C-alpha cells in the first residue's frame, strides 16, 4: 500500500494499534528521500489497491525499486495489513498471498471438491 493512502487513513481514523514502530519509522525514512523515488507517491496510489491482477503485479514490481521497501514490508507484516500491496508483496487479511485471482476464478480447493 502506499504511504499516501496511509496518510489519508491516519487523518480520518487516527493512530491504530500496531502503527509503531514501523509506521513511524517508515514515515521518517520516506521523509528523507525525494518523493519521486517513492513509487507509490510518484504513481497513482490506487494502483496499490487495484482490482485487476495485472495492475497488482505492476505495483509489486514498482515497489522493488523503492528505497524503503524492506521497512515497508516488515511494517505491513507486523500490522497484518488487511489489503493492498506493501513492500512489494500483496496482502490479504493480514497475510502475504502470491497473487490476486481474477474475478470469477474459484480457489483451487473449491474446484477439487
Ligand atoms: S515499498 Fe511500495 S508500498 Fe512501500 S513505500 Fe515503497 S512504493 Fe510504497
Backbone and ligand atoms as CSV (ligand in chain L), in Angstrom:
chain,resi,resn,atom,element,x,y,z
A,1,UNK,N,N,0.854,-1.156,0.000
A,1,UNK,CA,C,0.000,0.000,0.000
A,1,UNK,C,C,0.884,1.196,0.000
A,2,UNK,N,N,0.234,2.240,-0.032
A,2,UNK,CA,C,1.033,3.418,-0.235
A,2,UNK,C,C,1.067,4.275,1.005
A,3,UNK,N,N,2.121,4.995,1.106
A,3,UNK,CA,C,2.236,5.948,2.185
A,3,UNK,C,C,1.157,7.005,2.022
A,4,UNK,N,N,0.856,7.379,0.801
A,4,UNK,CA,C,-0.158,8.406,0.555
A,4,UNK,C,C,-1.501,7.989,1.129
A,5,UNK,N,N,-1.895,6.748,0.908
A,5,UNK,CA,C,-3.173,6.277,1.413
A,5,UNK,C,C,-3.120,6.187,2.928
A,6,UNK,N,N,-1.989,5.783,3.464
A,6,UNK,CA,C,-1.833,5.742,4.917
A,6,UNK,C,C,-2.070,7.108,5.521
A,7,UNK,N,N,-1.541,8.124,4.893
A,7,UNK,CA,C,-1.714,9.483,5.403
A,7,UNK,C,C,-3.193,9.807,5.501
A,8,UNK,N,N,-3.964,9.442,4.476
A,8,UNK,CA,C,-5.398,9.747,4.488
A,8,UNK,C,C,-6.080,8.991,5.619
A,9,UNK,N,N,-5.754,7.705,5.778
A,9,UNK,CA,C,-6.398,6.911,6.823
A,9,UNK,C,C,-6.092,7.466,8.200
A,10,UNK,N,N,-4.878,7.893,8.394
A,10,UNK,CA,C,-4.487,8.373,9.720
A,10,UNK,C,C,-5.218,9.664,10.055
A,11,UNK,N,N,-5.495,10.479,9.048
A,11,UNK,CA,C,-6.237,11.711,9.308
A,11,UNK,C,C,-7.656,11.372,9.733
A,12,UNK,N,N,-8.258,10.394,9.066
A,12,UNK,CA,C,-9.643,10.029,9.346
A,12,UNK,C,C,-9.747,9.214,10.628
A,13,UNK,N,N,-8.882,8.219,10.788
A,13,UNK,CA,C,-9.021,7.267,11.884
A,13,UNK,C,C,-8.106,7.543,13.065
A,14,UNK,N,N,-7.030,8.267,12.844
A,14,UNK,CA,C,-6.045,8.449,13.887
A,14,UNK,C,C,-5.158,7.228,13.995
A,15,UNK,N,N,-4.202,7.246,14.904
A,15,UNK,CA,C,-3.271,6.130,15.046
A,15,UNK,C,C,-3.997,4.837,15.416
A,16,UNK,N,N,-3.469,3.735,14.920
A,16,UNK,CA,C,-4.047,2.423,15.218
A,16,UNK,C,C,-3.052,1.600,16.010
A,17,UNK,N,N,-3.539,0.644,16.791
A,17,UNK,CA,C,-2.611,-0.259,17.469
A,17,UNK,C,C,-1.728,-0.953,16.432
A,18,UNK,N,N,-0.478,-1.049,16.735
A,18,UNK,CA,C,0.434,-1.699,15.801
A,18,UNK,C,C,1.075,-0.744,14.829
A,19,UNK,N,N,0.673,0.525,14.853
A,19,UNK,CA,C,1.274,1.501,13.944
A,19,UNK,C,C,2.772,1.646,14.188
A,20,UNK,N,N,3.174,1.617,15.425
A,20,UNK,CA,C,4.571,1.858,15.763
A,20,UNK,C,C,5.233,0.531,16.088
A,21,UNK,N,N,6.494,0.386,15.923
A,21,UNK,CA,C,7.390,1.447,15.482
A,21,UNK,C,C,7.508,1.557,13.960
A,22,UNK,N,N,7.041,0.559,13.243
A,22,UNK,CA,C,7.322,0.511,11.811
A,22,UNK,C,C,6.730,1.682,11.036
A,23,UNK,N,N,5.511,2.036,11.329
A,23,UNK,CA,C,4.890,3.084,10.538
A,23,UNK,C,C,5.584,4.419,10.763
A,24,UNK,N,N,5.917,4.720,12.011
A,24,UNK,CA,C,6.643,5.950,12.282
A,24,UNK,C,C,8.012,5.929,11.625
A,25,UNK,N,N,8.673,4.782,11.690
A,25,UNK,CA,C,9.981,4.659,11.048
A,25,UNK,C,C,9.855,4.806,9.544
A,26,UNK,N,N,8.788,4.231,8.996
A,26,UNK,CA,C,8.587,4.313,7.554
A,26,UNK,C,C,8.371,5.762,7.128
A,27,UNK,N,N,7.552,6.468,7.875
A,27,UNK,CA,C,7.324,7.877,7.540
A,27,UNK,C,C,8.609,8.669,7.676
A,28,UNK,N,N,9.382,8.390,8.727
A,28,UNK,CA,C,10.647,9.098,8.903
A,28,UNK,C,C,11.591,8.803,7.744
A,29,UNK,N,N,11.686,7.519,7.383
A,29,UNK,CA,C,12.586,7.138,6.292
A,29,UNK,C,C,12.116,7.735,4.974
A,30,UNK,N,N,10.802,7.703,4.744
A,30,UNK,CA,C,10.269,8.233,3.490
A,30,UNK,C,C,10.492,9.732,3.395
A,31,UNK,N,N,10.471,10.397,4.538
A,31,UNK,CA,C,10.650,11.848,4.508
A,31,UNK,C,C,12.088,12.230,4.182
A,32,UNK,N,N,13.005,11.266,4.273
A,32,UNK,CA,C,14.416,11.528,3.988
A,32,UNK,C,C,14.741,11.431,2.507
A,33,UNK,N,N,13.810,10.894,1.712
A,33,UNK,CA,C,14.090,10.718,0.283
A,33,UNK,C,C,13.128,11.571,-0.541
A,34,UNK,N,N,13.558,11.864,-1.738
A,34,UNK,CA,C,12.726,12.613,-2.674
A,34,UNK,C,C,11.477,11.792,-2.990
A,35,UNK,N,N,10.316,12.428,-2.945
A,35,UNK,CA,C,9.069,11.703,-3.201
A,35,UNK,C,C,9.066,11.026,-4.567
A,36,UNK,N,N,9.812,11.582,-5.487
A,36,UNK,CA,C,9.864,10.991,-6.827
A,36,UNK,C,C,10.497,9.601,-6.791
A,37,UNK,N,N,11.226,9.300,-5.701
A,37,UNK,CA,C,11.856,7.984,-5.579
A,37,UNK,C,C,10.915,6.960,-4.931
A,38,UNK,N,N,9.782,7.421,-4.417
A,38,UNK,CA,C,8.813,6.517,-3.793
A,38,UNK,C,C,7.734,6.188,-4.823
A,39,UNK,N,N,7.773,4.991,-5.370
A,39,UNK,CA,C,6.840,4.660,-6.446
A,39,UNK,C,C,5.380,4.901,-6.097
A,40,UNK,N,N,4.976,4.649,-4.850
A,40,UNK,CA,C,3.560,4.813,-4.517
A,40,UNK,C,C,3.177,6.272,-4.344
A,41,UNK,N,N,4.146,7.153,-4.356
A,41,UNK,CA,C,3.835,8.585,-4.358
A,41,UNK,C,C,4.005,9.171,-5.741
A,42,UNK,N,N,4.926,8.607,-6.505
A,42,UNK,CA,C,5.181,9.126,-7.850
A,42,UNK,C,C,4.157,8.618,-8.859
A,43,UNK,N,N,3.419,7.558,-8.500
A,43,UNK,CA,C,2.406,6.976,-9.381
A,43,UNK,C,C,1.043,7.079,-8.706
A,44,UNK,N,N,0.024,6.671,-9.433
A,44,UNK,CA,C,-1.332,6.677,-8.877
A,44,UNK,C,C,-1.404,5.690,-7.712
A,45,UNK,N,N,-1.660,6.163,-6.486
A,45,UNK,CA,C,-1.670,5.258,-5.332
A,45,UNK,C,C,-2.744,4.178,-5.401
A,46,UNK,N,N,-3.773,4.411,-6.193
A,46,UNK,CA,C,-4.831,3.395,-6.316
A,46,UNK,C,C,-4.303,2.106,-6.934
A,47,UNK,N,N,-3.188,2.202,-7.632
A,47,UNK,CA,C,-2.583,1.006,-8.232
A,47,UNK,C,C,-2.221,-0.011,-7.154
A,48,UNK,N,N,-1.931,0.463,-5.954
A,48,UNK,CA,C,-1.527,-0.427,-4.854
A,48,UNK,C,C,-2.737,-1.137,-4.225
A,49,UNK,N,N,-3.922,-0.777,-4.713
A,49,UNK,CA,C,-5.160,-1.431,-4.257
A,49,UNK,C,C,-6.000,-1.838,-5.456
A,50,UNK,N,N,-5.339,-2.135,-6.542
A,50,UNK,CA,C,-6.031,-2.392,-7.804
A,50,UNK,C,C,-6.852,-3.680,-7.747
A,51,UNK,N,N,-7.885,-3.709,-8.531
A,51,UNK,CA,C,-8.726,-4.900,-8.656
A,51,UNK,C,C,-8.159,-5.880,-9.681
A,52,UNK,N,N,-7.532,-5.352,-10.710
A,52,UNK,CA,C,-7.029,-6.224,-11.773
A,52,UNK,C,C,-5.682,-6.830,-11.388
A,53,UNK,N,N,-5.549,-8.140,-11.531
A,53,UNK,CA,C,-4.299,-8.809,-11.165
A,53,UNK,C,C,-3.059,-8.223,-11.843
A,54,UNK,N,N,-3.167,-7.846,-13.099
A,54,UNK,CA,C,-2.001,-7.271,-13.786
A,54,UNK,C,C,-1.571,-5.953,-13.148
A,55,UNK,N,N,-2.544,-5.165,-12.697
A,55,UNK,CA,C,-2.214,-3.900,-12.033
A,55,UNK,C,C,-1.538,-4.168,-10.684
A,56,UNK,N,N,-2.015,-5.163,-9.975
A,56,UNK,CA,C,-1.404,-5.525,-8.687
A,56,UNK,C,C,0.045,-5.968,-8.912
A,57,UNK,N,N,0.254,-6.782,-9.913
A,57,UNK,CA,C,1.620,-7.245,-10.213
A,57,UNK,C,C,2.521,-6.074,-10.595
A,58,UNK,N,N,1.958,-5.115,-11.310
A,58,UNK,CA,C,2.735,-3.928,-11.689
A,58,UNK,C,C,3.131,-3.135,-10.442
A,59,UNK,N,N,2.207,-2.960,-9.514
A,59,UNK,CA,C,2.529,-2.254,-8.267
A,59,UNK,C,C,3.631,-2.992,-7.509
A,60,UNK,N,N,3.533,-4.318,-7.449
A,60,UNK,CA,C,4.565,-5.103,-6.757
A,60,UNK,C,C,5.934,-4.876,-7.407
A,61,UNK,N,N,5.942,-4.816,-8.719
A,61,UNK,CA,C,7.196,-4.582,-9.441
A,61,UNK,C,C,7.751,-3.197,-9.132
A,62,UNK,N,N,6.876,-2.195,-9.103
A,62,UNK,CA,C,7.325,-0.829,-8.812
A,62,UNK,C,C,7.932,-0.736,-7.418
A,63,UNK,N,N,7.379,-1.462,-6.469
A,63,UNK,CA,C,7.908,-1.445,-5.098
A,63,UNK,C,C,9.361,-1.913,-5.038
A,64,UNK,N,N,9.774,-2.758,-5.953
A,64,UNK,CA,C,11.129,-3.312,-5.879
A,64,UNK,C,C,12.193,-2.231,-5.970
A,65,UNK,N,N,11.851,-1.089,-6.570
A,65,UNK,CA,C,12.816,0.000,-6.706
A,65,UNK,C,C,12.707,1.017,-5.570
A,66,UNK,N,N,11.860,0.749,-4.599
A,66,UNK,CA,C,11.607,1.719,-3.526
A,66,UNK,C,C,12.718,1.658,-2.483
A,67,UNK,N,N,13.234,2.810,-2.067
A,67,UNK,CA,C,14.322,2.810,-1.081
A,67,UNK,C,C,13.889,2.385,0.322
A,68,UNK,N,N,12.584,2.338,0.594
A,68,UNK,CA,C,12.126,1.916,1.929
A,68,UNK,C,C,11.354,0.591,1.843
A,69,UNK,N,N,11.605,-0.172,0.800
A,69,UNK,CA,C,10.835,-1.395,0.539
A,69,UNK,C,C,10.893,-2.388,1.698
A,70,UNK,N,N,12.064,-2.641,2.211
A,70,UNK,CA,C,12.199,-3.643,3.266
A,70,UNK,C,C,11.469,-3.205,4.534
A,71,UNK,N,N,11.599,-1.951,4.892
A,71,UNK,CA,C,10.928,-1.420,6.076
A,71,UNK,C,C,9.410,-1.426,5.883
A,72,UNK,N,N,8.983,-1.102,4.678
A,72,UNK,CA,C,7.556,-1.100,4.364
A,72,UNK,C,C,6.986,-2.512,4.504
A,73,UNK,N,N,7.691,-3.491,3.989
A,73,UNK,CA,C,7.227,-4.875,4.064
A,73,UNK,C,C,7.208,-5.371,5.511
A,74,UNK,N,N,8.257,-5.086,6.255
A,74,UNK,CA,C,8.307,-5.507,7.655
A,74,UNK,C,C,7.149,-4.905,8.449
A,75,UNK,N,N,6.886,-3.624,8.203
A,75,UNK,CA,C,5.800,-2.962,8.912
A,75,UNK,C,C,4.443,-3.540,8.559
A,76,UNK,N,N,4.237,-3.816,7.291
A,76,UNK,CA,C,2.954,-4.374,6.855
A,76,UNK,C,C,2.721,-5.751,7.475
A,77,UNK,N,N,3.786,-6.526,7.572
A,77,UNK,CA,C,3.665,-7.844,8.216
A,77,UNK,C,C,3.338,-7.684,9.699
A,78,UNK,N,N,4.017,-6.744,10.347
A,78,UNK,CA,C,3.794,-6.533,11.784
A,78,UNK,C,C,2.371,-6.058,12.052
A,79,UNK,N,N,1.841,-5.238,11.167
A,79,UNK,CA,C,0.483,-4.697,11.353
A,79,UNK,C,C,-0.588,-5.639,10.826
A,80,UNK,N,N,-0.140,-6.680,10.130
A,80,UNK,CA,C,-1.077,-7.604,9.485
A,80,UNK,C,C,-2.071,-6.821,8.623
A,81,UNK,N,N,-1.499,-6.119,7.658
A,81,UNK,CA,C,-2.317,-5.286,6.776
A,81,UNK,C,C,-3.440,-6.101,6.142
A,82,UNK,N,N,-4.634,-5.563,6.146
A,82,UNK,CA,C,-5.765,-6.326,5.612
A,82,UNK,C,C,-5.812,-6.400,4.091
A,83,UNK,N,N,-5.163,-5.449,3.419
A,83,UNK,CA,C,-5.346,-5.428,1.973
A,83,UNK,C,C,-4.350,-4.479,1.339
A,84,UNK,N,N,-3.915,-4.808,0.153
A,84,UNK,CA,C,-3.094,-3.911,-0.637
A,84,UNK,C,C,-1.683,-4.423,-0.836
A,85,UNK,N,N,-0.973,-3.716,-1.683
A,85,UNK,CA,C,0.429,-4.029,-1.945
A,85,UNK,C,C,1.280,-3.175,-1.025
A,86,UNK,N,N,2.131,-3.844,-0.286
A,86,UNK,CA,C,3.042,-3.208,0.662
A,86,UNK,C,C,4.414,-3.832,0.502
A,87,UNK,N,N,5.429,-3.035,0.335
A,87,UNK,CA,C,6.792,-3.558,0.270
A,87,UNK,C,C,6.997,-4.596,-0.816
A,88,UNK,N,N,6.240,-4.510,-1.864
A,88,UNK,CA,C,6.408,-5.427,-2.986
A,88,UNK,C,C,5.653,-6.733,-2.842
A,89,UNK,N,N,4.799,-6.828,-1.828
A,89,UNK,CA,C,4.002,-8.050,-1.637
A,89,UNK,C,C,2.526,-7.684,-1.537
A,90,UNK,N,N,1.686,-8.615,-1.934
A,90,UNK,CA,C,0.245,-8.416,-1.840
A,90,UNK,C,C,-0.265,-9.020,-0.541
A,91,UNK,N,N,-0.972,-8.208,0.223
A,91,UNK,CA,C,-1.545,-8.650,1.497
A,91,UNK,C,C,-3.042,-8.831,1.344
A,92,UNK,N,N,-3.531,-9.867,1.970
A,92,UNK,CA,C,-4.971,-10.086,2.071
A,92,UNK,C,C,-5.242,-10.655,3.454
A,93,UNK,N,N,-6.051,-9.959,4.209
A,93,UNK,CA,C,-6.421,-10.363,5.563
A,93,UNK,C,C,-5.192,-10.654,6.422
A,94,UNK,N,N,-4.189,-9.793,6.294
A,94,UNK,CA,C,-3.041,-9.845,7.182
A,94,UNK,C,C,-1.913,-10.768,6.772
A,95,UNK,N,N,-2.081,-11.475,5.671
A,95,UNK,CA,C,-1.002,-12.362,5.232
A,95,UNK,C,C,-0.632,-12.073,3.780
A,96,UNK,N,N,0.606,-12.422,3.441
A,96,UNK,CA,C,1.077,-12.260,2.063
A,96,UNK,C,C,0.504,-13.389,1.224
A,97,UNK,N,N,-0.060,-13.021,0.091
A,97,UNK,CA,C,-0.534,-14.035,-0.851
A,97,UNK,C,C,0.247,-13.866,-2.154
A,98,UNK,N,N,0.436,-14.954,-2.885
A,98,UNK,CA,C,1.303,-14.870,-4.069
A,98,UNK,C,C,0.760,-13.957,-5.152
A,99,UNK,N,N,-0.533,-14.034,-5.412
A,99,UNK,CA,C,-1.089,-13.171,-6.462
A,99,UNK,C,C,-2.593,-13.074,-6.310
A,100,UNK,N,N,-3.125,-12.045,-6.918
A,100,UNK,CA,C,-4.563,-11.823,-6.868
A,100,UNK,C,C,-5.222,-12.660,-7.961
A,101,UNK,N,N,-6.286,-13.354,-7.562
A,101,UNK,CA,C,-7.022,-14.140,-8.548
A,101,UNK,C,C,-7.974,-13.232,-9.301
A,102,UNK,N,N,-8.141,-13.470,-10.600
A,102,UNK,CA,C,-9.133,-12.689,-11.341
A,102,UNK,C,C,-10.527,-12.984,-10.806
A,103,UNK,N,N,-11.427,-12.033,-10.956
A,103,UNK,CA,C,-12.806,-12.240,-10.512
A,103,UNK,C,C,-13.396,-13.450,-11.214
A,104,UNK,N,N,-14.191,-14.213,-10.457
A,104,UNK,CA,C,-14.881,-15.351,-11.049
A,104,UNK,C,C,-14.071,-16.624,-11.077
A,105,UNK,N,N,-12.819,-16.558,-10.608
A,105,UNK,CA,C,-11.992,-17.753,-10.569
A,105,UNK,C,C,-12.026,-18.330,-9.158
A,106,UNK,N,N,-12.572,-19.522,-8.966
A,106,UNK,CA,C,-12.627,-20.107,-7.621
A,106,UNK,C,C,-11.239,-20.556,-7.158
A,107,UNK,N,N,-11.103,-20.690,-5.840
A,107,UNK,CA,C,-9.863,-21.239,-5.284
A,107,UNK,C,C,-9.700,-22.666,-5.776
A,108,UNK,N,N,-8.447,-23.135,-5.844
A,108,UNK,CA,C,-8.179,-24.487,-6.292
A,108,UNK,C,C,-8.891,-25.505,-5.410
A,109,UNK,N,N,-8.919,-25.234,-4.102
A,109,UNK,CA,C,-9.544,-26.186,-3.183
A,109,UNK,C,C,-11.047,-26.320,-3.467
A,110,UNK,N,N,-11.676,-25.235,-3.993
A,110,UNK,CA,C,-13.086,-25.284,-4.299
A,110,UNK,C,C,-13.354,-26.080,-5.581
A,111,UNK,N,N,-12.406,-26.037,-6.524
A,111,UNK,CA,C,-12.608,-26.760,-7.776
A,111,UNK,C,C,-12.343,-28.253,-7.607
A,112,UNK,N,N,-11.502,-28.619,-6.624
A,112,UNK,CA,C,-11.155,-30.024,-6.438
A,112,UNK,C,C,-12.282,-30.805,-5.772
A,113,UNK,N,N,-13.204,-30.083,-5.105
A,113,UNK,CA,C,-14.276,-30.771,-4.358
A,113,UNK,C,C,-15.332,-31.341,-5.285
L,1,LIG,S1,S,7.630,-0.367,-0.825
L,1,LIG,FE1,FE,5.923,0.040,-2.200
L,1,LIG,S2,S,4.165,0.455,-0.880
L,1,LIG,FE2,FE,6.015,0.611,0.394
L,1,LIG,S3,S,6.547,2.773,0.385
L,1,LIG,FE3,FE,7.693,1.813,-1.260
L,1,LIG,S4,S,6.436,2.004,-3.104
L,1,LIG,FE4,FE,5.137,2.431,-1.329
